Amino acid sequence: MKNYTVPPIRNAIVMLTNQCNCRCVYCFENRSKERMSLDTAKATLGFLHSSGSPRPGFTFFGGEPMLEFDSIIRPLVEHAKTAYNVPTRFAMTTNGTLFTRERLQYLKENTAGFMLSMDGAATAQNGNRPLANGGNSFDAVMKYVPYILELWPNQSFRETLTQYNAGSFFEDILFFQSIGCKNLMIVPDIFEAWSEESIETLSQQVKRYEEYIIDQFRHGVRPLLTHEYSMGFKQIVSAHNCAVKGTPRRSGPGCAGCSQCGFGVRGSASIDPNGDIYGCHHISPLNRESPFYIGNIYEGIDEERVRRLVSLYDPAAVGNEQCKSCGLDGFCHGGCAPNNYQIMGNVNRVPPMYCVWQRLMADSAYRIMETLHKEENQLFNATFVEGVTRGW
């Protein structure tokens, strides 16, 4: 690691503001009044273009970035068109409550699109993601979902799973399928301590979804497969390959930590409203005392800080007490290192709920594969081969 050359930052998640018009129950962001100026946004864009990338990536983030649509997003996109000889890949993560048809049309014509955070049908969405004034966020999002899917038929949705909506896990997936969603990512809130009762409720919901998937394939219908099931199928293939090839546990060529995100070593980082650079935005609060602080857009990356950050990661130590008895231990990557640090105080210690979720998804995916493969289900086999071929 001592001689490792830190690559330039080519892609960044950029926090335009810490303010948000929602009050999500699980939000990890600092809701201070800090917001990025247009000058800082332009300097950030210049920093990314200095990497030499043929297409730097700039992801609008917050808080809620659409609060800065008129003050930063639109003027910055217009500035980029004439300021550089190579294009910028603009993207965004948003709660979807501040759209208009005109804004969506502008984003379609000028950006790579966005990740839409939505937690399911009305009960789940309004319970997890109320507006700041206590109002109904479901209706605000759904007002433009049909138009969003018209512009982006493969639009990605991201659901956060909490103890509150664990009991509607299956129904919420059916809701997403009913509105035409083709790409759904479900991420559990691993920051909260889940009760045994909530975990059992979730397990039963996963079983219902599993039975539904099998039934749909048996009837010649391709159901909505969440990202987690696709990854579960991929993990099963990875487990086979690890066993055949004897691949070392969580290793990478030369520098094990250099294959992990969140350390600023894969050409990606996060940038706060002041222009300070961090390995990841999942750390709160973001300040220069954090080990994840690695420089700023004006002075560049502090390579020594990056090396110190990466050195915290030890692939042999990643996990917790349950790892040795877990069937995923040989190929599980040990979760999100910044989340591990934020929750457990150590990048190598994995939060318990992360493990619960990974086992639930992997076990369910295995049962689906085993059942449908034995039945020689042609639609499932074609879906599986397609997924493996394109890497999901």
C-alpha positions in Angstrom: 0.0 0.0 0.0 2.9 2.3 0.7 3.8 2.6 -3.0 0.2 2.6 -4.2 -0.6 5.5 -6.5 -4.0 7.0 -5.6 -6.1 7.4 -8.8 -7.6 10.8 -9.6 -11.3 11.3 -8.7 -13.3 11.0 -11.8 -16.8 10.6 -10.3 -18.3 12.3 -7.3 -21.5 12.3 -5.2 -21.9 16.1 -4.6 -23.9 17.3 -1.7 -25.6 20.5 -3.0 -27.4 21.1 0.3 -28.0 19.5 3.7 -31.7 20.7 3.6 -34.6 18.5 2.7 -38.3 18.8 2.3 -38.9 15.3 3.7 -38.3 14.0 7.2 -37.4 10.4 6.6 -37.4 8.4 9.8 -34.1 6.7 9.0 -32.2 9.7 7.5 -28.5 9.7 8.4 -27.8 13.2 6.8 -27.0 16.3 8.8 -29.8 18.8 8.3 -27.7 21.9 8.8 -28.4 24.9 6.6 -25.2 24.5 4.6 -25.7 24.7 0.9 -23.2 24.7 -2.0 -22.7 27.9 -3.9 -22.8 27.9 -7.7 -19.1 29.0 -7.7 -18.2 25.9 -5.6 -20.2 23.7 -7.8 -18.3 25.0 -10.8 -15.0 24.5 -9.0 -16.1 20.9 -8.2 -16.9 20.3 -11.8 -13.5 21.7 -12.8 -11.8 19.4 -10.2 -13.5 16.3 -11.8 -12.5 17.3 -15.3 -8.9 17.7 -14.2 -8.9 13.9 -13.7 -8.5 13.5 -17.5 -11.6 11.3 -17.7 -13.3 11.3 -21.1 -16.6 11.7 -19.2 -16.5 12.7 -15.5 -19.5 11.8 -13.3 -21.2 14.4 -11.2 -24.1 13.1 -9.1 -26.4 15.7 -7.5 -27.1 14.7 -3.9 -28.4 16.2 -0.6 -30.4 16.7 1.5 -32.7 17.0 -1.4 -30.8 18.2 -4.5 -34.0 19.3 -6.4 -34.2 22.2 -3.8 -31.3 23.6 -5.8 -32.6 22.9 -9.3 -32.8 26.6 -10.4 -29.8 27.8 -8.4 -27.3 25.1 -9.2 -28.5 22.1 -11.3 -29.7 23.9 -14.4 -27.0 26.6 -14.5 -24.2 24.1 -13.8 -25.4 21.8 -16.6 -25.5 24.7 -19.0 -22.1 25.9 -17.9 -20.6 22.4 -18.5 -21.8 22.4 -22.1 -19.4 25.2 -23.1 -16.7 25.0 -20.4 -15.2 21.7 -21.4 -14.3 19.7 -24.5 -15.5 16.4 -23.0 -19.1 15.7 -21.7 -20.1 15.4 -18.1 -22.3 12.5 -16.9 -24.8 14.2 -14.6 -27.0 12.0 -12.4 -29.0 12.5 -9.2 -30.6 10.8 -6.2 -33.9 12.4 -5.3 -37.1 11.9 -3.3 -39.1 12.8 -6.4 -41.4 15.3 -4.6 -40.3 18.5 -6.4 -40.7 17.5 -10.0 -42.6 19.3 -12.7 -43.1 18.1 -16.3 -40.7 20.8 -17.5 -38.0 19.9 -15.0 -38.3 16.2 -15.9 -38.1 17.0 -19.6 -34.9 19.1 -18.9 -33.4 16.2 -16.9 -34.2 13.8 -19.7 -32.5 16.0 -22.3 -29.4 16.9 -20.3 -28.6 14.2 -17.7 -28.2 10.5 -17.4 -31.3 10.3 -15.2 -31.7 9.7 -11.4 -32.3 7.2 -8.7 -35.8 7.7 -7.2 -36.1 7.0 -3.5 -39.5 5.6 -2.7 -40.5 3.1 0.0 -43.6 1.5 -1.5 -47.3 2.0 -1.5 -49.0 4.9 0.4 -48.8 3.4 4.0 -45.1 2.6 3.7 -44.1 5.7 1.9 -46.0 8.2 4.1 -44.9 6.3 7.3 -41.2 6.2 6.4 -40.9 9.4 4.3 -43.3 12.2 5.6 -42.9 15.7 4.2 -41.3 18.2 6.5 -44.7 19.7 7.2 -46.1 16.3 8.1 -47.9 16.0 4.7 -48.4 13.2 2.2 -45.3 12.4 0.2 -46.8 9.5 -1.6 -49.2 11.7 -3.7 -46.4 14.2 -4.4 -44.2 11.4 -5.9 -46.9 9.5 -7.7 -48.2 12.6 -9.5 -45.3 12.3 -11.9 -44.4 8.6 -11.8 -46.3 7.8 -15.0 -44.5 10.6 -16.8 -41.1 9.4 -15.3 -41.7 5.9 -16.6 -42.7 7.3 -20.0 -39.4 9.1 -20.2 -37.3 6.4 -18.5 -39.0 3.0 -19.0 -36.2 1.4 -17.0 -36.2 3.9 -14.2 -34.6 2.7 -11.0 -36.4 2.9 -7.6 -34.7 2.5 -4.2 -36.7 1.4 -1.2 -35.5 1.6 2.3 -36.8 -1.3 4.4 -37.5 -0.6 8.1 -39.3 -2.4 10.9 -42.3 -0.2 10.1 -42.7 -1.5 6.5 -41.2 -5.0 7.0 -44.8 -6.3 7.3 -45.7 -4.9 3.8 -42.5 -6.1 2.1 -44.3 -8.3 -0.4 -47.3 -6.0 -1.0 -44.9 -3.1 -1.6 -43.0 -5.1 -4.3 -46.3 -5.9 -6.0 -47.1 -2.2 -5.8 -43.9 -1.3 -7.6 -44.6 -4.0 -10.2 -48.1 -2.6 -10.7 -46.9 0.8 -11.6 -44.5 -0.5 -14.2 -41.2 -0.6 -12.2 -38.6 -2.8 -13.8 -35.6 -2.0 -11.5 -36.1 -2.0 -7.8 -33.3 -2.0 -5.1 -34.3 -2.7 -1.5 -31.9 -1.7 1.2 -32.7 -2.4 4.9 -32.1 0.2 7.5 -29.1 -1.4 9.2 -28.7 1.6 11.5 -31.6 0.5 13.7 -31.6 -2.4 16.0 -34.2 -4.9 14.6 -36.2 -6.9 17.0 -36.5 -10.7 16.6 -40.2 -10.2 16.0 -39.5 -7.8 13.1 -36.9 -10.1 11.6 -39.4 -13.0 11.7 -42.0 -10.8 10.1 -39.6 -9.9 7.3 -38.6 -13.6 6.9 -42.2 -14.5 6.4 -42.7 -11.7 3.9 -39.6 -12.9 1.9 -41.0 -16.4 1.9 -44.3 -15.0 0.3 -42.3 -13.2 -2.3 -40.2 -16.3 -3.0 -43.3 -18.4 -3.5 -44.8 -15.7 -5.8 -41.6 -15.7 -8.0 -41.7 -19.5 -8.4 -45.4 -19.4 -9.2 -45.0 -16.7 -11.8 -42.2 -18.5 -13.6 -44.3 -21.7 -13.5 -47.0 -19.8 -15.3 -44.6 -18.4 -17.9 -44.6 -14.9 -16.5 -41.3 -13.1 -15.6 -41.9 -11.3 -12.3 -40.2 -8.2 -11.0 -36.9 -9.5 -9.5 -35.4 -7.0 -7.1 -31.8 -6.2 -7.4 -31.2 -8.2 -4.2 -32.4 -11.4 -5.9 -30.3 -10.8 -8.9 -27.3 -10.3 -6.6 -28.3 -13.5 -4.7 -28.2 -15.5 -7.9 -24.8 -13.9 -8.7 -23.5 -14.7 -5.2 -24.4 -18.4 -5.8 -22.3 -18.4 -9.0 -19.5 -16.6 -7.1 -19.6 -19.2 -4.4 -19.2 -21.9 -7.0 -16.3 -20.1 -8.6 -14.6 -19.4 -5.3 -14.8 -23.1 -4.4 -13.5 -24.2 -7.8 -10.7 -21.6 -8.0 -9.9 -21.4 -4.3 -10.2 -17.6 -4.4 -8.9 -16.0 -1.2 -11.6 -14.5 1.1 -12.3 -10.8 0.3 -9.0 -10.3 -1.4 -8.0 -7.9 -4.2 -4.8 -7.8 -6.3 -2.0 -6.0 -4.4 -4.1 -4.0 -2.0 -7.2 -5.7 -0.6 -8.8 -2.4 0.5 -8.3 -0.9 -2.9 -11.2 -2.9 -4.3 -13.6 -1.5 -1.7 -15.7 1.6 -2.3 -15.9 4.3 0.3 -12.1 4.9 0.6 -11.6 7.2 -2.4 -9.4 4.7 -4.2 -11.7 3.7 -7.1 -11.8 7.0 -8.8 -14.9 8.0 -6.8 -15.6 10.1 -3.7 -18.1 12.4 -2.1 -17.8 16.2 -1.9 -19.6 18.4 0.7 -21.1 21.9 0.2 -17.7 23.5 1.1 -15.7 21.5 -1.5 -14.2 19.1 1.1 -13.7 15.5 -0.3 -14.6 12.3 1.6 -14.2 8.7 0.8 -18.0 8.3 1.3 -21.1 10.4 2.1 -22.4 7.8 4.5 -20.4 9.3 7.3 -22.1 11.8 9.6 -21.1 14.3 10.6 -18.7 15.1 7.7 -15.8 17.1 9.1 -12.0 17.3 8.7 -11.4 15.2 11.8 -13.1 12.2 10.2 -10.7 9.5 8.9 -12.8 9.6 5.7 -11.8 13.2 4.9 -9.2 12.9 2.1 -8.8 16.5 0.7 -10.6 19.3 -1.0 -11.3 20.4 -4.5 -8.9 23.4 -4.3 -5.8 21.6 -3.0 -6.5 18.1 -4.3 -6.4 14.7 -2.7 -4.2 14.1 0.3 -2.7 10.7 -0.7 -1.3 10.0 2.7 -4.8 10.4 4.3 -6.1 8.0 1.6 -3.4 5.5 2.4 -4.2 5.7 6.2 -7.9 5.3 5.5 -7.4 2.2 3.3 -5.0 0.7 5.9 -7.9 0.5 8.3 -9.4 -2.3 6.2 -8.3 -5.9 6.9 -10.0 -8.5 4.7 -9.0 -11.2 7.2 -10.7 -9.4 10.0 -13.9 -8.3 8.3 -17.1 -9.8 9.8 -18.5 -10.6 13.2 -18.9 -13.6 15.5 -21.4 -15.4 13.2 -19.2 -15.4 10.1 -17.4 -18.7 10.6 -20.7 -20.5 10.7 -22.3 -18.6 7.8 -22.4 -20.2 4.4 -21.7 -16.8 2.8 -18.4 -16.3 4.6 -16.3 -17.5 1.6 -17.4 -14.7 -0.7 -19.4 -12.1 1.3 -17.5 -8.8 0.9 -18.3 -7.7 4.4 -20.8 -4.9 3.8 -20.2 -1.2 3.3 -17.0 -0.2 5.1 -18.2 3.4 5.9 -21.5 2.0 7.3 -19.5 -0.5 9.3 -17.5 2.4 10.7 -20.5 4.6 11.3 -22.5 1.9 13.2 -19.8 -0.3 14.7 -16.9 2.1 15.0 -14.7 -0.1 12.9 -14.6 -0.6 9.1 -14.1 -4.3 9.6 -17.1 -5.0 11.9 -20.3 -5.8 10.2 -23.7 -4.7 11.6 -25.9 -7.6 12.6 -28.9 -6.6 10.3 -26.6 -6.6 7.3 -25.9 -10.3 7.9 -29.5 -11.1 8.5 -30.5 -9.5 5.2 -27.7 -11.1 3.2 -28.6 -14.5 4.5 -32.3 -14.0 3.8 -31.7 -13.0 0.2 -29.1 -15.6 -0.5 -31.1 -18.5 1.0 -34.2 -17.5 -0.8 -32.4 -17.1 -4.1 -30.9 -20.5 -3.7 -34.3 -22.1 -3.0 -35.7 -20.4 -6.1 -32.8 -21.6 -8.3 -33.0 -25.2 -6.9 -36.7 -25.5 -7.4 -37.0 -24.0 -10.9 -33.8 -25.7 -12.1 -35.0 -29.1 -11.1 -38.3 -28.4 -12.9 -36.2 -27.3 -16.0 -38.2 -24.1 -16.1 -37.1 -22.6 -19.4 -38.1 -19.0 -18.7 -36.2 -19.0 -15.4 -33.1 -20.6 -17.1 -33.2 -18.0 -19.8 -33.6 -15.2 -17.2 -30.6 -16.6 -15.2 -28.4 -17.0 -18.2 -29.2 -13.5 -19.4 -28.4 -12.1 -16.0 -25.1 -14.0 -15.7 -24.1 -13.0 -19.2 -24.7 -9.2 -18.7 -23.4 -9.4 -15.1 -26.7 -8.2 -13.6 
